[in-house]
Amino acid sequence: DMTDQEKLRLQQYLAAIADLRSKGVRIILVKIPAGAIKDRDRRLVAWSVSQIQQDQTIRYLDVDVQIPREQLVFTDGVHMAPESAAKVMTSILNFCDQQ
C-alpha cells in the first residue's frame, strides 16, 4: 500500500545505493529505534528494507534487536535522549568493528 511518491523515493534510494556501490563505497543499512511510530509506517519500513536487500546485497543492522526497548528513552515520544542515542551509536560502531 505504498503511495506513488513512496515508490518513487524507494527507486531513488535503490539507484543511489547502486551508484555508490559501483564507486566502491561500503554501505551498511541501519534501522534505528523509533519512538512513537504508526503501524503503517512500521510496515513500510520493513517492506522497504526487504526491497533494498532484494535489490542489493547490503549488510543490515536492526538496532531494535541489539538494544532492549526499555533501555531507551525518547524525549518527546519520537526522538531519543542523548544517552539513548549514544547507546545506539555504540551499537553501530560495534557492528562495524565486527565486520
C-alpha positions as CSV (number, residue, x, y, z in Angstrom):
1,D,0.0,0.0,0.0
2,M,2.8,2.4,-0.9
3,T,1.9,5.7,-2.5
4,D,3.4,6.7,-5.9
5,Q,5.7,9.1,-4.1
6,E,6.9,6.4,-1.7
7,K,7.6,4.1,-4.6
8,L,9.5,6.8,-6.5
9,R,11.5,7.5,-3.4
10,L,12.4,3.9,-3.0
11,Q,13.6,3.7,-6.6
12,Q,15.7,6.8,-6.0
13,Y,17.3,5.1,-2.9
14,L,18.0,2.0,-4.9
15,A,19.6,4.0,-7.7
16,A,21.7,5.9,-5.2
17,I,22.8,2.8,-3.4
18,A,23.8,1.1,-6.7
19,D,25.7,4.3,-7.8
20,L,27.6,4.4,-4.5
21,R,28.4,0.7,-4.6
22,S,29.7,1.0,-8.2
23,K,32.2,3.5,-6.9
24,G,33.4,1.1,-4.2
25,V,31.5,2.6,-1.3
26,R,30.7,0.2,1.5
27,I,27.2,0.6,2.8
28,I,25.5,-0.6,5.9
29,L,21.8,-0.3,6.2
30,V,20.9,0.6,9.8
31,K,17.4,0.7,11.3
32,I,17.5,2.8,14.4
33,P,14.8,2.6,17.1
34,A,11.8,4.9,16.6
35,G,9.7,6.2,19.3
36,A,6.0,6.6,18.5
37,I,5.5,5.2,15.0
38,K,2.3,4.4,13.2
39,D,1.7,0.8,12.3
40,R,1.6,1.6,8.6
41,D,5.0,3.4,8.8
42,R,6.4,0.4,10.6
43,R,5.2,-1.9,7.9
44,L,6.5,0.5,5.2
45,V,10.0,0.5,6.8
46,A,10.1,-3.3,6.9
47,W,8.9,-3.6,3.3
48,S,11.4,-1.0,2.1
49,V,14.3,-2.8,3.9
50,S,13.3,-6.1,2.3
51,Q,13.1,-4.4,-1.1
52,I,16.6,-2.9,-0.7
53,Q,18.0,-6.2,0.4
54,Q,16.5,-8.0,-2.5
55,D,18.0,-5.4,-4.9
56,Q,21.4,-5.0,-3.3
57,T,23.4,-7.3,-1.0
58,I,23.9,-4.9,1.9
59,R,24.8,-5.6,5.5
60,Y,21.9,-4.8,7.8
61,L,21.8,-3.8,11.4
62,D,18.5,-3.6,13.2
63,V,19.3,-1.7,16.4
64,D,15.9,-2.6,17.8
65,V,17.2,-6.1,18.1
66,Q,20.5,-5.0,19.6
67,I,19.2,-2.8,22.4
68,P,16.1,-3.7,24.5
69,R,13.4,-1.1,24.1
70,E,13.2,-0.5,27.9
71,Q,16.8,0.7,27.8
72,L,16.0,3.6,25.5
73,V,14.5,7.0,26.5
74,F,12.7,9.2,24.0
75,T,12.5,12.9,24.8
76,D,9.2,13.6,23.1
77,G,8.0,10.1,22.3
78,V,9.8,10.2,19.0
79,H,13.4,11.4,19.4
80,M,16.0,9.7,21.6
81,A,17.5,11.3,24.6
82,P,21.3,11.9,24.3
83,E,22.2,8.8,26.4
84,S,20.0,6.6,24.3
85,A,21.5,8.0,21.1
86,A,24.9,7.2,22.5
87,K,23.9,3.6,23.1
88,V,22.7,3.4,19.5
89,M,25.9,4.8,18.2
90,T,28.0,2.4,20.3
91,S,25.9,-0.5,18.9
92,I,26.6,0.7,15.3
93,L,30.3,1.1,16.0
94,N,30.5,-2.4,17.5
95,F,28.7,-3.8,14.5
96,C,31.2,-2.1,12.1
97,D,34.1,-3.4,14.2
98,Q,32.9,-6.9,13.8
99,Q,32.7,-6.7,10.0
